[in-house]
Amino acid sequence: MGLRLGYLLARGLVGGLVLLARSDAAKDTEILVLRHQLAVLQRQLGRPRLTWADRAIIAALALRLPPARRLGMLVTPGTILGWHRRLVARRWTTTARRPPGRPSTPTGLRALIKRLARENPTWGYRRIHGELARLGHQVAASTVWAILKAEGLDPAPRRSGPTWKQFLTAQAEGIVACDLFHIDTVLLRRLYVFFTVEHATRQVHILGVTAHPTSQWLTQQARNVLMDLQDAGRRVRFLIRDRDTRFTPAFDAVFTALDADVIKTPVRVPVANAICERFVGTLRRELLDRILIVNAPHARQVLREYQTHFNTHRPHRSLGQAAPLRALPPVPTDPDAAVIRHDRLGGLIHEYAQVA
């Protein structure tokens, strides 16, 4: 930048020496012509943009002119003084190491505040501030309020209502649904299968297979499932069933004796017992439509094997792709690790696991 300025000054100096050799009349004529050209350009063009070198040269030469002769210039004395003030300010101004004012809230802390607000709809900003202080985060309560307001999260009373997912998840504990489905054997004999599904864990209990599902048989299956749940430390609060006539008052009495409520679905509304209907559809697509059942003992063996696969290995979207009785394994660090296959039901169903 200094070399360029020196070049421009030397060039102007040479031009000035050339002008000294010319007569005053010639120089006056040239000045008049240049002034007229400048007036024409000012009428046609907008305000010209000057570089820093142009400003330096004009400011240096303007000091040699009398005040009356500066009126025809492109810049005014106020402009030149403004340039000088900016140069002085730039000379003595230092770059701040950090921006002035309060430091911004870290991104991770902002995400944590939003997470606490969404996961706890009854918490106000004061309660969230207290939880953050307990976790060791130094942040003002007003900052928490400002972040929630900027994200469009309403105050606690207006976002206290749970979503349908939160409501159903909270109510799923203690809800058991039951149903019957049929299997046609090779000899076209119809078998009936009684099963239950726990809403909270999606665990399936296939309790019995028979060709004659009498009320006494179903009542005994109800006792069996209650004993299994009590041994596992789980309590039945609600039982969902359809209006099949095989479910007699004796069947309901097994559950009501333990303070459980029996909920009957509407007539011809299978979606009211959607989890059971979904299991039956999955069972038919993955197993029953691909295998021939010979008799009741064969059906029990096949269904027992599929129940183990369903409860311990098959991923469920409602459980975050985990199985009801097995937590989701950690993501392998080595994508090239060996994976082994385990076959069930003669290779009809495959299960995969990573080599330890």
Sequence and secondary structure as in RCSB ss.txt:
>XXXX:A:sequence
MGLRLGYLLARGLVGGLVLLARSDAAKDTEILVLRHQLAVLQRQLGRPRLTWADRAIIAALALRLPPARRLGMLV
TPGTILGWHRRLVARRWTTTARRPPGRPSTPTGLRALIKRLARENPTWGYRRIHGELARLGHQVAASTVWAILKA
EGLDPAPRRSGPTWKQFLTAQAEGIVACDLFHIDTVLLRRLYVFFTVEHATRQVHILGVTAHPTSQWLTQQARNV
LMDLQDAGRRVRFLIRDRDTRFTPAFDAVFTALDADVIKTPVRVPVANAICERFVGTLRRELLDRILIVNAPHAR
QVLREYQTHFNTHRPHRSLGQAAPLRALPPVPTDPDAAVIRHDRLGGLIHEYAQVA
>XXXX:A:secstr
 HHHHHHHHHHHHHHHHHHHTS HHHHHHHHHHHHHHHHHHHHHS      HHHHHHHHHHHTTS GGGGGGSSS
 HHHHHHHHHHHHHHHH    SS SSS    HHHHHHHHHHHHH TT  HHHHHHHHHHTT    HHHHHHHHHH
TT   GGGG S  HHHHHHHHHTTEEEEEEEEEE TTS EEEEEEEEETTT  EEEEEEES   HHHHHHHHHHH
HHHHHHTT    EEEE   TTS HHHHHHHHTTT EEEE  TT GGGGHHHHHHHHHHHHHTGGGS   SHHHHH
HHHHHHHHHHHHTS BGGGTSBBTTB      S TT  EEEEEETTTTEEEEEE  
